[in-house]
């Protein structure tokens, strides 16, 4: 069988949007050495969170935390206005709100003219991801900009007991996203997270049309759909990852946790191989194959 590639004779295959990056202050301005690193989407992202900066639910006993920062262009210097910043996290009882209409501890804001964003929330807590695995405390981010590669990432907190046992936070890609919690002038806890966005390398709409839809997999069903310059995948109804195009018909999420490789046959079929790591050990990869049976 012959393959048709999305992009031929293109340098796009050499780019990676998950490069290690950080921001520092040079005495006059902020400078970034590369884009902010990505992290896994996780199974608890819910599209459509309300636009609000106060995420604290009524009656919450969690400890107040102020979260803010600036979104920069890839130069690490130029603030970016009107960028959508979504966040979500667990509550003080280790639970995510996955079903209610209130979207508890979930929200979205847009950056102002100075590129700044701000949320008022609670300090997240570690939670048990499996019988033998804990996730360190973290806050999820999705940062969407028309002129940049959409960013899915997480922040962690220094001193957490589970940082080294969790494969995502223990990765070298996370080291600049493990942040210290300080205090503001009122003595309340705060954390600052500045972001450097990377260049976007989206596919043509026609390419997404070829791959989006429902697939019959050897272990159930998969659904692929496109938002901005990311390809999202649901596995057996559960939204699992937002992936960036990496060239050679392949899309990949953060840290290689999930990868999808597409193939087009002469008979007109669209096939996919999904390579996924275990949530507790990304190095243990399983592969499942499927064929698209419903086109959008």
CORCORVEN-V646157 format. One record per residue. N is the residue number from 1. RES is the residue in three letters. PSI is psi as a letter, one per 40 degrees, with the letter a starting at -180 (none if undefined). Layout:
BEGIN
n=N res=RES psi=PSI
n=N res=RES psi=PSI
END
This chain:
BEGIN
n=1 res=UNK psi=i
n=2 res=UNK psi=i
n=3 res=UNK psi=i
n=4 res=UNK psi=h
n=5 res=UNK psi=i
n=6 res=UNK psi=d
n=7 res=UNK psi=h
n=8 res=UNK psi=i
n=9 res=UNK psi=f
n=10 res=UNK psi=i
n=11 res=UNK psi=e
n=12 res=UNK psi=d
n=13 res=UNK psi=e
n=14 res=UNK psi=e
n=15 res=UNK psi=i
n=16 res=UNK psi=h
n=17 res=UNK psi=e
n=18 res=UNK psi=f
n=19 res=UNK psi=i
n=20 res=UNK psi=h
n=21 res=UNK psi=i
n=22 res=UNK psi=i
n=23 res=UNK psi=i
n=24 res=UNK psi=i
n=25 res=UNK psi=h
n=26 res=UNK psi=e
n=27 res=UNK psi=d
n=28 res=UNK psi=d
n=29 res=UNK psi=i
n=30 res=UNK psi=i
n=31 res=UNK psi=i
n=32 res=UNK psi=h
n=33 res=UNK psi=e
n=34 res=UNK psi=i
n=35 res=UNK psi=i
n=36 res=UNK psi=i
n=37 res=UNK psi=i
n=38 res=UNK psi=i
n=39 res=UNK psi=i
n=40 res=UNK psi=i
n=41 res=UNK psi=d
n=42 res=UNK psi=i
n=43 res=UNK psi=e
n=44 res=UNK psi=e
n=45 res=UNK psi=h
n=46 res=UNK psi=h
n=47 res=UNK psi=i
n=48 res=UNK psi=f
n=49 res=UNK psi=i
n=50 res=UNK psi=i
n=51 res=UNK psi=h
n=52 res=UNK psi=i
n=53 res=UNK psi=e
n=54 res=UNK psi=h
n=55 res=UNK psi=e
n=56 res=UNK psi=h
n=57 res=UNK psi=i
n=58 res=UNK psi=h
n=59 res=UNK psi=e
n=60 res=UNK psi=i
n=61 res=UNK psi=e
n=62 res=UNK psi=i
n=63 res=UNK psi=h
n=64 res=UNK psi=h
n=65 res=UNK psi=h
n=66 res=UNK psi=h
n=67 res=UNK psi=h
n=68 res=UNK psi=i
n=69 res=UNK psi=a
n=70 res=UNK psi=i
n=71 res=UNK psi=h
n=72 res=UNK psi=i
n=73 res=UNK psi=i
n=74 res=UNK psi=e
n=75 res=UNK psi=e
n=76 res=UNK psi=e
n=77 res=UNK psi=d
n=78 res=UNK psi=h
n=79 res=UNK psi=i
n=80 res=UNK psi=h
n=81 res=UNK psi=i
n=82 res=UNK psi=f
n=83 res=UNK psi=h
n=84 res=UNK psi=h
n=85 res=UNK psi=h
n=86 res=UNK psi=i
n=87 res=UNK psi=i
n=88 res=UNK psi=i
n=89 res=UNK psi=i
n=90 res=UNK psi=i
n=91 res=UNK psi=a
n=92 res=UNK psi=e
n=93 res=UNK psi=e
n=94 res=UNK psi=e
n=95 res=UNK psi=i
n=96 res=UNK psi=i
n=97 res=UNK psi=h
n=98 res=UNK psi=e
n=99 res=UNK psi=d
n=100 res=UNK psi=i
n=101 res=UNK psi=e
n=102 res=UNK psi=e
n=103 res=UNK psi=f
n=104 res=UNK psi=h
n=105 res=UNK psi=f
n=106 res=UNK psi=i
n=107 res=UNK psi=i
n=108 res=UNK psi=i
n=109 res=UNK psi=i
n=110 res=UNK psi=i
n=111 res=UNK psi=i
n=112 res=UNK psi=a
n=113 res=UNK psi=d
n=114 res=UNK psi=e
n=115 res=UNK psi=e
n=116 res=UNK psi=i
n=117 res=UNK psi=i
n=118 res=UNK psi=h
n=119 res=UNK psi=i
n=120 res=UNK psi=h
n=121 res=UNK psi=a
n=122 res=UNK psi=i
n=123 res=UNK psi=h
n=124 res=UNK psi=i
n=125 res=UNK psi=i
n=126 res=UNK psi=i
n=127 res=UNK psi=i
n=128 res=UNK psi=h
n=129 res=UNK psi=d
n=130 res=UNK psi=i
n=131 res=UNK psi=d
n=132 res=UNK psi=e
n=133 res=UNK psi=h
n=134 res=UNK psi=i
n=135 res=UNK psi=h
n=136 res=UNK psi=i
n=137 res=UNK psi=h
n=138 res=UNK psi=i
n=139 res=UNK psi=h
n=140 res=UNK psi=i
n=141 res=UNK psi=i
n=142 res=UNK psi=h
n=143 res=UNK psi=h
n=144 res=UNK psi=h
n=145 res=UNK psi=h
n=146 res=UNK psi=d
n=147 res=UNK psi=e
n=148 res=UNK psi=i
n=149 res=UNK psi=h
n=150 res=UNK psi=i
n=151 res=UNK psi=h
n=152 res=UNK psi=h
n=153 res=UNK psi=a
n=154 res=UNK psi=i
n=155 res=UNK psi=i
n=156 res=UNK psi=i
n=157 res=UNK psi=h
n=158 res=UNK psi=i
n=159 res=UNK psi=e
n=160 res=UNK psi=h
n=161 res=UNK psi=e
n=162 res=UNK psi=e
n=163 res=UNK psi=d
n=164 res=UNK psi=e
n=165 res=UNK psi=e
n=166 res=UNK psi=h
n=167 res=UNK psi=d
n=168 res=UNK psi=d
n=169 res=UNK psi=d
n=170 res=UNK psi=e
n=171 res=UNK psi=i
n=172 res=UNK psi=d
n=173 res=UNK psi=e
n=174 res=UNK psi=e
n=175 res=UNK psi=d
n=176 res=UNK psi=e
n=177 res=UNK psi=e
n=178 res=UNK psi=h
n=179 res=UNK psi=i
n=180 res=UNK psi=h
n=181 res=UNK psi=h
n=182 res=UNK psi=a
n=183 res=UNK psi=i
n=184 res=UNK psi=a
n=185 res=UNK psi=e
n=186 res=UNK psi=e
n=187 res=UNK psi=e
n=188 res=UNK psi=i
n=189 res=UNK psi=i
n=190 res=UNK psi=i
n=191 res=UNK psi=i
n=192 res=UNK psi=h
n=193 res=UNK psi=h
n=194 res=UNK psi=i
n=195 res=UNK psi=h
n=196 res=UNK psi=h
n=197 res=UNK psi=i
n=198 res=UNK psi=i
n=199 res=UNK psi=i
n=200 res=UNK psi=i
n=201 res=UNK psi=g
n=202 res=UNK psi=i
n=203 res=UNK psi=i
n=204 res=UNK psi=i
n=205 res=UNK psi=d
n=206 res=UNK psi=d
n=207 res=UNK psi=d
n=208 res=UNK psi=d
n=209 res=UNK psi=d
n=210 res=UNK psi=d
n=211 res=UNK psi=d
n=212 res=UNK psi=i
n=213 res=UNK psi=a
n=214 res=UNK psi=h
n=215 res=UNK psi=h
n=216 res=UNK psi=h
n=217 res=UNK psi=i
n=218 res=UNK psi=e
n=219 res=UNK psi=f
n=220 res=UNK psi=b
n=221 res=UNK psi=i
n=222 res=UNK psi=i
n=223 res=UNK psi=h
n=224 res=UNK psi=h
n=225 res=UNK psi=i
n=226 res=UNK psi=h
n=227 res=UNK psi=h
n=228 res=UNK psi=b
n=229 res=UNK psi=f
n=230 res=UNK psi=i
n=231 res=UNK psi=h
n=232 res=UNK psi=i
n=233 res=UNK psi=h
n=234 res=UNK psi=h
n=235 res=UNK psi=h
n=236 res=UNK psi=f
n=237 res=UNK psi=e
n=238 res=UNK psi=h
n=239 res=UNK psi=h
n=240 res=UNK psi=d
n=241 res=UNK psi=i
n=242 res=UNK psi=h
n=243 res=UNK psi=i
n=244 res=UNK psi=i
n=245 res=UNK psi=h
n=246 res=UNK psi=e
n=247 res=UNK psi=i
n=248 res=UNK psi=f
n=249 res=UNK psi=e
n=250 res=UNK psi=i
n=251 res=UNK psi=i
n=252 res=UNK psi=i
n=253 res=UNK psi=a
n=254 res=UNK psi=i
n=255 res=UNK psi=e
n=256 res=UNK psi=e
n=257 res=UNK psi=d
n=258 res=UNK psi=h
n=259 res=UNK psi=i
n=260 res=UNK psi=h
n=261 res=UNK psi=h
n=262 res=UNK psi=i
n=263 res=UNK psi=i
n=264 res=UNK psi=h
n=265 res=UNK psi=i
n=266 res=UNK psi=d
n=267 res=UNK psi=e
n=268 res=UNK psi=e
n=269 res=UNK psi=i
n=270 res=UNK psi=h
n=271 res=UNK psi=i
n=272 res=UNK psi=i
n=273 res=UNK psi=h
n=274 res=UNK psi=h
n=275 res=UNK psi=h
n=276 res=UNK psi=i
n=277 res=UNK psi=i
n=278 res=UNK psi=i
n=279 res=UNK psi=d
n=280 res=UNK psi=e
n=281 res=UNK psi=g
n=282 res=UNK psi=e
n=283 res=UNK psi=e
n=284 res=UNK psi=g
n=285 res=UNK psi=h
n=286 res=UNK psi=i
n=287 res=UNK psi=h
n=288 res=UNK psi=i
n=289 res=UNK psi=i
n=290 res=UNK psi=i
n=291 res=UNK psi=h
n=292 res=UNK psi=h
n=293 res=UNK psi=e
n=294 res=UNK psi=h
n=295 res=UNK psi=i
n=296 res=UNK psi=none
END
